Amino acid sequence: RRDAELGRRVVLVVDDETVVRRLLQRLLEAEGCEVVAAGSPSEGWARFQERRDELGFALLDVTMPEGGGAALMERILAERPDLPVFLMSGYSRDAVPAERAAGFLAKPFRYDDLVNVLAEALP
């Protein structure tokens, strides 16, 4: 059982795997979030620019074509240093440049892990 609440936030989700992206969208929407989804870092950057001031946090896959989530995180944090950015990867956290991330999720993760990692780091 979990007690975490994410509240009504606008969330940027960037993952090149359609199945993962859609699943994350459904899970976060079930928590009351509005999800802005993108399938690549360039699309994620465009969605970030469109909703920049509305975003409550971002959830980015580390390994994607066109550059990964860590590089996208750096671009986002240069514009919005206050935005909590979470990274997710199937690789070990030690192999991921996640020092500036608000949190890290190792794939595959459980629903409760997702919600708890997010809720613990969000104000």
C-alpha positions in Angstrom: 0.0 0.0 0.0 1.2 3.5 -0.8 0.3 6.9 0.6 2.0 9.1 -1.9 -0.1 11.7 -3.8 1.1 13.4 -7.0 -1.7 15.9 -7.2 -2.7 17.7 -10.4 0.5 18.5 -12.2 1.5 18.8 -15.8 4.2 16.2 -16.6 6.6 15.9 -19.5 7.2 12.3 -20.4 9.9 11.5 -23.0 10.5 7.9 -24.0 11.2 6.5 -27.5 9.4 3.3 -26.7 5.7 3.8 -27.5 4.5 1.1 -25.2 6.4 2.5 -22.2 5.4 6.1 -23.0 1.7 5.2 -23.3 1.8 3.1 -20.1 3.5 5.9 -18.2 0.8 8.3 -19.5 -2.0 6.1 -18.3 -0.4 5.6 -14.9 0.3 9.3 -14.3 -3.2 10.3 -15.6 -4.7 7.9 -13.1 -2.8 9.8 -10.4 -4.4 13.1 -11.6 -1.6 14.4 -13.7 -1.9 15.9 -17.2 0.8 14.2 -19.4 2.6 15.9 -22.2 4.3 13.0 -24.0 7.1 12.9 -26.6 8.9 10.1 -28.4 12.3 11.7 -28.9 14.6 14.3 -27.2 13.9 16.8 -30.0 10.1 16.4 -29.6 10.5 16.5 -25.8 12.4 19.8 -26.1 9.6 21.2 -28.4 6.9 20.1 -25.8 9.0 21.6 -23.0 9.1 24.9 -24.9 5.4 24.9 -25.4 4.5 24.2 -21.8 7.6 25.4 -20.0 5.9 27.4 -17.3 3.1 24.9 -16.6 5.3 21.8 -16.1 5.4 20.3 -12.6 8.1 17.7 -13.4 9.7 15.7 -16.2 10.3 12.0 -16.6 13.0 11.2 -19.2 14.4 8.0 -20.6 18.2 8.0 -20.6 18.8 6.0 -23.7 17.1 7.2 -26.9 18.1 7.9 -30.5 19.1 11.6 -31.2 20.8 11.9 -27.8 19.5 10.8 -24.5 17.5 12.0 -21.6 20.5 13.3 -19.6 21.4 15.8 -22.4 17.8 16.8 -22.6 17.7 17.2 -18.8 20.7 19.6 -19.0 18.9 21.7 -21.6 15.7 21.8 -19.5 17.5 22.7 -16.3 19.4 25.5 -18.0 15.9 27.1 -18.7 14.0 25.9 -15.6 16.5 25.0 -12.8 13.6 24.6 -10.4 11.9 21.8 -12.4 12.3 18.3 -10.9 13.6 16.1 -13.7 13.6 12.3 -13.2 15.6 9.9 -15.3 14.8 6.3 -16.0 16.9 3.6 -17.6 17.3 -0.1 -18.0 21.0 0.4 -17.2 22.5 0.6 -13.7 22.3 4.0 -12.0 26.1 4.0 -11.9 26.2 4.0 -15.7 23.8 7.0 -15.9 24.9 10.7 -15.5 22.1 11.4 -12.9 23.8 13.7 -10.5 21.4 16.6 -11.3 18.3 14.4 -11.5 15.6 14.7 -8.8 15.4 10.9 -8.9 16.2 7.8 -10.8 14.0 4.8 -11.8 15.6 1.6 -12.9 13.6 -0.1 -15.6 11.6 -2.2 -15.2 9.9 -0.6 -12.2 6.7 -1.2 -10.4 3.8 1.3 -10.3 4.3 1.9 -6.6 8.0 2.5 -7.2 7.2 5.1 -9.8 4.7 7.0 -7.7 6.8 6.9 -4.5 10.0 8.1 -6.2 8.1 11.0 -7.7 6.2 11.9 -4.6 9.2 11.8 -2.3 11.1 14.3 -4.4 8.2 16.7 -5.3 7.1 19.5 -3.1 
